Amino acid sequence: MKLTANRLCLLLLLLGLLNYSCGDKTNADGAAALLVYNASLWTEQGCADAGAGPCGTAMLVGQDGNIIAVGTDTTEWSDLLSATTRRVDAGGNFVMPGFIEGHAHFSGLGSSLRNLNFLRSKNWNEIVAMVADRAADTPEGDWISGRGWHQEKWDQPHDHSVGGYPVHDELSRLTSTHPVILRHASGHALFANEKAMDLAGVNRETPDPPGGRVLRDATGDPTGVFEERAMDLITDAYQNFVQTMTPESRKSEWLAGIRAAQAECLKNGITSFQDAGTKYQELDWYKELDAADSLQLKLWVMLRHSYGRMANDMEGLPHYGDRFTCAAIKTELDGALGSYGAWLIEPYFDNPGFSGQNTTLVATVDSIADLALKHNMQLCVHAIGDRGVRETLDVIASKQLGKDARWRIEHSQHIDPEDIPRYAELNVIASMQGIHCTSDALFAENRLGTERARTGAYPWRSLLDAGAVVTNGTDAPVEDVDPIESFYASVTRRRADGKATFFPEQRMTREEALHSYTGAGAYAAFEENEKGRLLPGLAADFVVLSNDLRSCADEDILATEILATYVDGELAFAKAVIK
């Protein structure tokens, strides 16, 4: 991996060859750039537990955006302070490393902020009304898109449904001149209206593609629901429409989404974002933004294309920029639990005889693994069901990697207990999302049965006790990108609405959950010597919060506010109370 100046500096610090300062730490007049004081600092490493107080009360940051020192007595730094040093009074509030979103979709988040968003929709009738309102203001023939619906989370079933999903008739009647594509919250199913199906050439004769399903009614007609690989039937038609836009219009729309995603992340205290699936065109655009210093946070992405598309097009990869890195490849073996797409060893408890979808052949994933090895990139495999996880672990084991490859299994939601120790044995990162546990709590036990859910569903405690590295995130826009709610789920296993608690014996401690959102995330991207902790020589990426997440009462966690977000020592977001 790359050896940056930060990493070299930290290595020398650990060896005792340098004092507390590293790099270009001063302004032109010889002073440090930033002093944060009156803070309750949690540095992430070498810190006293919550009962013993903060790790420090002050932090000094250099002109290069790296931390010079953390301590309690600022008089020790008087020779590095001047009138040009910015001073921030943290008001006694909790200061910690910036949150690292460990698995989400950056441009997808941006699109969800600009298109219809159904994460908070309570039922199908609300969704239909939202789409009809959008159609009234949309030129005829233009597509209407949205995301976030989840039939298992509605407060009432629809009276005209198949397999728990509504049928398209009402939506199609209200949107007869507009094709509509509405993606499931999980991203592993979608809903299309009649106009969209017509444009896609879908009818009762359309066969189910390998690894996917077209849901049909009793007469064989499509209901409008497309699962896993069957989604391509509709998304291909949608992409045909997108291609009618000028390249300038497509890029402009993408950039608008990126600006929205950056603002949303920064106000939620996210200073680094690990994107779980980026296309070649986006790589070029991100590089342009990075070169123009237009990225306000740090973006680490996984390239995602078919093996055939990537095999002969890896020039310039991995790429390490200032705030943009592409050093991983993403693929997948199965779908989502909510849409019966997770690939299970035994059939679904509530769908006997069906074990989910193997969406990509194991042999293909094996070939992509070889591609990652060849180009010194991390492999990141989406696997949710225990069969998908086992097959992924087998592929990784077959490569006989060194001890520090840090390949990742994205989601790792349901694991056979026999496979849990293999994560640590193979040094595989469990890239998980705390909020998925409580979000899925309304249906996960029904899907798996009580015993499988208890012993292997979202098993953070078991993985940590076995020595695995567990990271955290939200999978936005599948869930809200807010790390506070995901942290709450991680330490309580309770839904925010109080409707369910999911096997709390698997919860994380407060320190473990904070680590999963900071240092562990940095480690999972080979960036632990650059960020993720508030230590000399590392980036001054930090957030100021209204509550101490190590010690506040469970019921106060969700009320925690992000007061300020700093990236490389520069203020990127602030509420009015922070100067």
Secondary structure by P-SEA (a helix, b strand, c coil): ccccaaaaaaaaaaaccccccccccccccccccbbbcccccccccccccccccccccbbbbcccccccccccccccccccccccbbbbcccccccccccccccccaaaaaaaaacccccccccaaaaaaaaaaaaaaccccbbbbbcccccccccccccccccccccaaaaaaacccbbbbbbccccccccccaaaaaaaccccccccccccccccccccccccccccccccaaaaaaaaaaaaccaaaaaaaaaaaaaaaaaaaaaacccbbbbccccaaaaaaaaaaaaaccccbbbbbbbbcccccccccccccccccccbbbcbbbbbcbbbcccccccccccccccccccccccccaaaaaaaaaaaaaabbbbbbbcccaaaaaaaaaaaaaaccccccccccccccccccccccccccccccccccaaaaaaacccccccccaaaaaccccaaaaaaaabbbbbbbcccccccccaaaaaaaaaccccccccccccccccccaaaaaaaacaaaaaaacccccccccccccccccccccccccccccccccccccccccccccccccccccc
